Amino acid sequence: KAIRRQRQMCIRDRYNISIFFKSKGAAPEWLAALFRSLISMRLLPLKFDMLPMGSWHFTGDFDKTVRFVQTKQLKDASVWKMLVEPFRSGCADDENYGWRGEYWGKLMRGASLTYLYTQDEDLYSILEDSVRNLLSTQDADGRFSTYSIAREFQGWDIWCRKYILLGLQYFLEICRDKVLSVEILKAAKRHADYILQKIGPVEEEKLPITKTSSAWGGMNSSSILEPFVRLYVLTGLRRYLDFAKYIIENGGIECFDLFRAAEEDRLFPFEYPVTKAYEMMSCFEGLLWYYRVVGEKKYLEAAERFVARIMQSDITIIGSAGCTHELFDHSAIHQFDPMFGGIMQETCVTVTWMKLCYLLLQITGNVKYAEAIERSAYNALIGAVNTESQQWEGMTPVFDSYSPLRKSRRGIQMGGFQRLNDTFAYGCCLAIGAAGTALTTLASVSRTGAGFAFHLYQPGCIHGVTPNLQDVSFKIDTHYPVSNKISIVICLPAPEQFELLFRLPQFGRGSTLFVNGRTIVENDSGFFAVNRSWKDGDTVEIHADLSIQLLKDSDILPEAVTRSVRYGALLRGPIVLALDTRANPSGIDDAIDLKSESISAEPVANFTEFPVTQAYVVHSERRDHIFVDYASSGKIWKDDSATAAWFQIRSFREDFH
């Protein structure tokens, strides 16, 4: 009660608290923890909390991917220096009203999340140096901008300023230097306060937020909502929350209210007057942060209805959206339509979708968000990682920008491409990808009020603290989703009663859960809670049904049964199986004869054509075809390495019915 009474007085401004710590020397850890708790009281509690740094020790494919990105991209100090330079010039985006100013903050967000997992000392040193370098570019007015004052608040200026705030805020979560933390927060406040002076209601003689960009109805600018709420959480300064409320009341775009449309649940996002997927989802991330502060349920309901509509209309089998470049366009039915091809399924959309689903998973505890993250991670995201170091116009980007669905090649174009000088260029998907790869590990297991929740299964070890403050470890042995078995051994000093929540994969007949060899639930799916007295050596096993399933175009769009050209896709658990021309020299264009929905397939034991996670030979009437996991297909960015998740089928028995 005393803490609550002192809340407003003590943490009205975290900057002043930090100054107190600085003047009095290092604060005792209990006092620092107290102040962190006070700050978190500004937010509604999460049902699923992220584990603290140092909790994850994985060894599987996600771990390898995170470390690949860390080595190839995040620990390249020269890149960080290049991304700061546009702010030093202060006018790099004047000529074409571009978005060069977004790269640093997006990459810093992903790098800070990656550090939470890897705790790599060299990475931390590089990030701290880059933050200090960026702080040195702040101008006398408090701006971090790649637009001059004469050209500011046009194009992508506010969008870029948003990412400065986010980059600084995410680094604050890992920053060890208390003095640097004070400097960062002070710089972020000056940066935000300049925006508050200029942007706002017309009646206050300010420029409306949706008038700060001619792109996408100003939706890109409105997505600055999230970092302003975060800044309120860090400082307690009401002006930042008031500005967030202004953005929401302004509707997100000009002449339309995104948030009210979602709340009223009257349209699909592809029916909105502006359909840019990435920016729209970013606005709803901000809305969820606002909900966590004010607690008004209508904001959560709006975000959930928005996401439910996207799941129904636009998320494809690989867990991304946008068959028309980066736009919501009813992708669920266009994904197998041959009229839609070329640039599609942007990596920025994939990562933002995963981040939005993770935030909703934390807030609501709804299993469908974990399932969505898993599908995106194993297919669209990992498939976009350039593990084969392919080049694009002399560059070796760590991430591909687009993911094809029907026969096409990867590496066609770099999304959000901008040149920073004569020899260095970057792209939006390059900058955002690391946030997605880090999330595959950070979102695996959560703390709950009663214990722990398991969402994504990968081999390794998780360390935590039980509700009674015992150290606990969970040793996970699995090759899921190659294998259908997941084994978890609990290591615990003394017996204790607490709850473990397990996501039972929903594929096929569902999953069977065993505790110490005894069947607890059979052929079920979703979250299943086991609340018992756990002891050292207790073992939990999950057996998932990973039989190969055929998804037909008519399963999504019934009238597709009348089309002259039919399409199908093969799914094995969360994995989409795809054709690759390297594995099928006879081609992947002809329709595959399928007699029934029961697929005749055998694993290829020693597949050596190229690196894959899974490979199956599928038997059909005319000839056999080799299918591999989608993420491994098309990795050579050439026409002779085309990939196809949706392939032509020749069906029998009138669509198998």
N, C-alpha and C positions, 0 to 999 in steps of 0.2 A: 504493500500500500504506500509506503514511503517513497518507493521508486516511482510509482505512478504520480504521486503528488508533486515530485520534483522534476517530472519528465520535461515539461515545457521550459521550466527555468534553467535546467541543466543543459539541455541539448538544443536550445533554440538555434544555435549556430555551432556546428561541429568545428568550424575553423577556430573559434575561441577556445574550445576544449583542447585542440591540438596545441595551441599557443601555451595553454596552461601546462600541458605535459612537457613541452619544450623548455619552459622556464624552470620547472621543478625537477627536471631530470626524467629518466625513464619511469613510466607509470608501472606500479605492480601489475602483474598479469591479471589478477582478479579484478582490479579496477578497470583495466582496458576491456576485459570481458564484460564488465557491467555496462560500460558505455556502449559497447557494440550491441548489447541486449536492448538498451534504451532506444537506440536508433532503430533496431528492428521492430520495436513496438509500434512504429508508425505504419507498419504493414500488417495486413491480415495474415495469420499463420498459414503456411502451406501444408497440404496433406502429405506431400512427398517433398522432403528437403534434400538438396544435394549434399552428399557426404563431404566432409572436410578434406582439404588438400592432403595427399599422402595416403588416401584410403584405398586406391586402386592399384593393383599390380597384375596386369593381364599379359598374356603371351600369344594371343591369337591374331587373326587377320586384322581386326580393328587396331590393335596395338601396333602392328607392323605399319599400318597405313598412317597412323598418327606420327610415328617416328620418321617415316619417310618424308612426310610433309615438313616436319620440324627440321630435318637435315637439309632437304633440298630447297626450302623456301625461308622458313622462319629464322634460321641461324645465319642467313646471308646478310651481314651488316651493311654491305654496299647497297642492297635494295632499300633498307630502312633510311639510309642517307638520301637516296634519290627521292623517296616519297615525301621527305620533309622539305626538299628544296622549293616546291611550288608555293609553300607558305612563306618562305623567305623572300621570294620575289614579290609576292603579294598581288600578282596580276596574271598568273599563269593561265587562268581560264577566261580572261577578258575577251580574247579574240573570237572564240567559238562558243562561249557560255557553256563550257564543258564541266566535267565532274572529276578532274584530277585531284581535287581536295578530298574525295571520299576514300581514297586508297589507304592512307595511313591509318585512319581510325578503324576501318573494317579489318585490316590486317592485325592491328593491335588487339582488337577484340578477340579474334581467333587465336592469336599468339598467347594472350593472357589465359584463355581457357585451356590451351594446350599445356601451358606451364602448370596449371592446377593438377593436371594428370601426370606429366613427366617429371616435374621438379628439376628440370635440367638447369644447372648453374650457368652454363654458357648462354643459354637462351635468356635467362633472367638478366644477365649482365648486358646483353645486346638490347633488350627491351628497355631497361632503365636508361641506357645511353641515348636511345632514340627519344624517349620521353623528355629527357633533359634538352636534347637538341630541338625538339618541337617547341618546348617552352621558351626557348631563346628567340623564336620567331614571332611571338605575340607583339602586336603593335601598340602604340601609345593609347589607342582607344579600347584596347582589350580584345581586339579581333584576332582570330586565327582564320584567315580567309585566303583563297586563291583568286579572289575578285578584288579589284581596286574599289575604293569608296565611290568612285564615279560610276562603276558598273555593278555595284553590289545589289543584292536582293533581286537578281534576275537568274534565269536559267536554273542551274543546280547549286546555287550558292548556299541556300539554307540547308539543303540536303547534305552538302559537304560539311557545313558547320555542325550539323547533327552528329556526323561521324567523329568529329573532333571530340565532342562531349562524350560519346560512347566509348571511344578509345581510351580517353583519360579515366573514365569511370571504371572500366573493366581493369585497367592497370592498377587503380587504387585498391582493388580487391586482393592483389598479390604484392603490393608495394611494402617493402620492409623498412624503408627509411622514413621515419616520422616527419622529419623536416621536409623531405621531398613531397610527402603526402599533403602537408600544409600548402606547399607551393602549388601543387596540382589543383587542389580544391579552390585556392584563391584565383588561379588562372581560369578555371572553369567558370567560376562565378562572374568574373569580369567579362569573359566571352559571352555568357548568357545574358548578362545585364545590358550589354550593348544591343543585343537583339530585342530585349524588352523595351528599350528606349525608342526603337524604330518600328517595331511590328506590333500590330494589335488592332483594336476597334477603330473604325473611321471616326466615330464621335470623339475619340481622344487624339484626333489628327495624326493617326498612324497608318501605316500601310497594312492592309489585311493580309493575313498569312497566305491565303489562296491567290493573292495578287503578286506574290514574290516569285512566281514561275509561270511561264506560259506552257510548260510541259505537264500533261496529264492533269489538267485542272488544278494545278498546285498541290496535288496529292503528295508529291515528293517532299515538298516543304512541310506539309502537315505531319509527316512522319517524325518530325522532331519532338513530337509528343512524348515518346518514351524517355529520352534523356532528360527532359525537363521534370518529369515525375521523379526519376532517379535522383536528380539534383535536389529536389525537395526532400527526399528521404535522407540524403546525406547531410543537408544543412538545416532542415526545419524552417526554411524561409518561405513564407506563405506566397510570395510573389511568383515563385516557380510553379506552384500548384495552381494558382489562379490563371497563369498563362496556359497551362495544360487544359484547364476547364474551358478557356476561351477557344482553344483549337477544337475541342470536341463539340462545343456549341456551334462552331462555324461549319461543322459537317464534314471536314476532311477534304472536300473538293468544292470548286465553285459551282453554285446553282444546284447542288445535290447534297444530301446528308447521308454519307456512308453508314454512319453509326445507327441512325434511326431506321434506315432501310433494313439493316441487319436485325435490329431489335424487333421490327414488325414482321420480319421473315416473309417478305412479300416478293422478293426477287432473288434469282441466282446472281452471284457476282458477275458472271459473263453478260448479264442483262443490265448492269449498271452503265451509266453514260461514259464512264472511264473504266477500263478493264485491265490496267497494268498490274500484274499479279504481285510482283515483289513489293512494290511500294504500298499496295493496298494491305497486304498482310502485315507490313511493318507498322502501319497505322493501328491495326488491331492489337499488335503487341503492346503498343503504347496504351491502348484502352484498357488492357488487362492490368497493366501497372497502375493505372489510375484507379481501377476497381480495388486493387489491393490496398490502396490508401484510404479511399472514401467509403468502401464497403457497400456501395449501392448495387444491389443484385442485378439491376437492369443492364449494367455494363458487362457483367459476366455473361448474362443471357444473350446479349447481342453478339459477343465474341463466339460463344458456343454455337449459336444459330448460323453465324457466318461460316464457321469451320464445317459444320454439318452440311451446309449447302455445297461447299467446295468438295467435300468428300463425295457427295452424290453426283456432282456435275463435272468436276474437272480433274480430280486426281486419277492418274493413269496407273497401269499395272506396275510401272517401275517406281511409283511414288513421287512423281513430279507433276507439273501442270503446264499447259500452254503449247498447243500444237500449232498456233500461229505466233511464232517468235516467243515473246515472253508474256502473252496475254491470256487471261481467262477467256476461253472460247468454246465452252462445252467440250473440253478435251476428252471426257469419258467416252463420248461417241465418235469424236474425230480421230482418236488414236489409231483406229483401224481403217480409216477412210483414206483411200489412195489419193484423194484430192488434196490432202494436207500432207506436205512433205517439206524437206529442207530444214531450215533453222527452227528448232523446237526444244522444249524441255530444258530451260535455262538452269544452270547450276545455282545461280542466285535464288531462283524460285525454290529449288529443292532445299537449300539450306535454310531459307527463311521459313518454309513450311515446317521443317523439322524443329526449328526454334519455337515457332508458334505452338506446335503440338506439345513440345516439352513443357512450356509454360502452363498450358492447359492441363497437362498431366499432373504437374506439381500442385496446381490449384484445386482440381476436381478429384483426382485419383481415378479418373475414368480410363479403363484399360484400352479403349479404342485409340487413344492418343499414343500409347506405347506401341501398339501394333502398326500405326501409321509411320512412326519413327523407324521401326525395324525395316519395313518395306522400302522406305526411301534410302536408308543407310546401305542395305545390302545390294541395291540395284543402281538407282540413279547416281547416288553420291560416290560410292566406291568405283563405279564404272567411269566416272569423270576424272579420277585420279590418273595422272599421266605416268604410270609406273614404268612404261617402256621408253620414257624420255624422248618422245616424238617432238619434232620441231614444227613450228608454225612461223613462217616468214622470218627465219633466222633466230627465233626465240625458242626456248624450251619451257613452256608454261607447265606448272605443276598440276593445274586443273584444266580439263577441257570445259568449254562453255556450254555445250549443247549435247543432248543425248537422244539419238534417233530411236524410232519405234518400229518403222517398217524398213525394208532394205535400204541402207544408206551407210555412209562412212562417218567416223568420228573426226574431230579436228577440222571441221569445215571453216569455222570462223571464231575469232576471239570476241566474246561479249564485252561491251563497255570499253572498247579499245581506245586509248589515248596515248599520244606521244608526249613524254615529259621533256625530252631533248632529242638531239639528232641520233643518239645511240641507245636510248632507253625508252621503253613503252610498257604499259601495264593495262590491266583489264579488271572489270568489276568482279568477275567470277574467280579470278586469281586471288583477289583480296578477300573474298568471303569464304572460300572453301574450307580454310582451316577451322573456322567455327563449327562447321558441320562434322569434320573428322574428329575433333575434340569431343563433340557431343555424343558420338557413338560410345565413348568410354564413360563420360561423366554421367550419362543418363541410364547407366546399366542397373544400378542399385541405389535406392534412396533410404533415408531415415524416415520413420513415421513416428507418431506419438506413442505407438505401442511396440515398435520394434523396427523391422526393416521390410522393404518391398523390392522384389527382384523383377526387372523389366526385360532386359536384354541379357542373353546368356553367352558368355565367352570364357575361355579357360584362364585360370589364374587364381588370384586370392584377393579378397576384400577384407579390410580391417575396419572395425567400428567399436562403438561403446554401447553396451546394453542399457536399457532403462534404469537398471540398478548400478550403472557405472562400472561394469566389468568390461575388460577388453575381450573382444570376440573376433574371431576370424572365420571366414567362409572360404574353404578351398573348393574351387569349381573345376571339375574335370569334364570336358566336353569337346566334341568336334561339331557341335550344332552350328549351322543347319546342314552340314554334310551328313553327319550322323544324327539319329533321332533321340539319342540318350544324353541326358544332363544329370550329372552327379554333384551334389553339394555336401561337403563334410563340415560340421560345426566344431570349432575348436574353442572351448570355454573353460575357464579355471574351475568354476563351481556351477552346479545346476541352477537354472533360473527360468522362471515363467515369463515368456514374452511372445509376441506374435510375429510370425514370418508370413509375408504375403507373396505368393508366387504367381507370375503370369503363365497360365497354361496355354501354349500356342493353339490357335483355333483351327488349324488346317485339317482337312479330311474329317475324320471322326472326332478330332480333338486330341486331348492328351490324358495320360494316366499319371497320377501322383502317388509316390510311395514314400513312407517314412519308416526307416529301419526295416525295409523289406516288406512292410505291410501296406496293402493298397488302401489309400485314403479316399481317392475319387478316381473314377474311370470314365474315359471318353468325355471329358469336360473341357471347357475353354473359359478364358477370362481370368480375373484374379481369384485366387483361392487362398483363404486365410487358414493358417495352422497355428493355433494358440495353445501352447503346451509348456511343460517344464522341459527345457532343452538341457542336454548334458554333453560333455566333451565326447566327441566321436559319433554323435548322432548323424545319420546320413539321410539325405533327401534325394530322391531320383524322380526325374520327369521323363516320360517316354512320349514323344510327339509323333503324330501320324504325318509322315512326309511323303506319302505316295504321290506320284505325278498326276496332276489334274489338267484336263483340257478346258480352257475358257474359250468359248466361241463368241464371235461378234454378236450373235443373236441372244446370248445370255445378257448382254448389256442393252442392245437395241433389237427388240423382237422382230421388227420389220426387215432386219438385215437378212433374214432367212430367204427373202425374195430376191436378193441381189445376185447378179450373175457371177460376181467374184466374191468369194467368202474368205474370211480370215479367222485364225485361231491363235492361241498362245498357250504355252505349257508352263505350269507353275508347280514347283516342288517346295512346299512350305512357303517361306517368304521370298524364295529365289525364283526369278523369272529365268527360264531356260531359253536360249537364243541360238539361232543359226549363225555361223560365221563361214564366210567363203573359204577361208584357209582350211577348215575342217571338212568342207564339202566341195571338192574340186569339180564335181559335176554341176554345181550351181545350187542356188537357193531360191530360184524364181518359180519353179514348177510347183503346182498344187500337190500337197501331200494327201494321199488316200488314207482316210481313217475310218475304220469300220464301226467303231463305237467309242464311247467316252472312256472305256477301259484302255489305257495306253500300254502298248507292248514296248517296254524299254528295259535296257540293261546298262548298268554302269560300265564305263570303259576303264579298265583297271590301270592300264599303263599308257595314258594319253600323253603323247610327246610332241604334238604339232606346235603347241605354244602353251605358256603357263595358264592354267585354269584351276578353279576350285572344284568344279564338278563337270563331268562329261558323261553323256548318255547316248547310246545308240538307240534310235527309235525306229521300230520296224513298221513299214507300211506296205501297201499292195505292190507298188512298183519297185521301190528300192529303199534301202536304209538311209537314215540321215543322222548326223552327229549334232547333238545339241550340247551347248556348254552354258555355264552360268553367265547371265547377261553382263555382269560387271567385268568379266574377263574377255568378252567378245569385242572385236573391232578395235583392239588396242593399237594396232598399226594404222596410223592415220592415212590410209591410202585406199583407193577404190578396190584393190584386190583383197582388202580386209574389211569388207562390208559386214554389217550385223543386221539381224532382223529378229525383233521380239515377237511381232505379229507376222505370221507367214500365211500364205494361201493354203486353204484346205479344200479337199474334195469330199464332201460329206455324203453319208449314206442314210437310208431309212428316214428320209425327210427330217433332217436335222436331229437324228438320233431319238426321235419321239415315236 
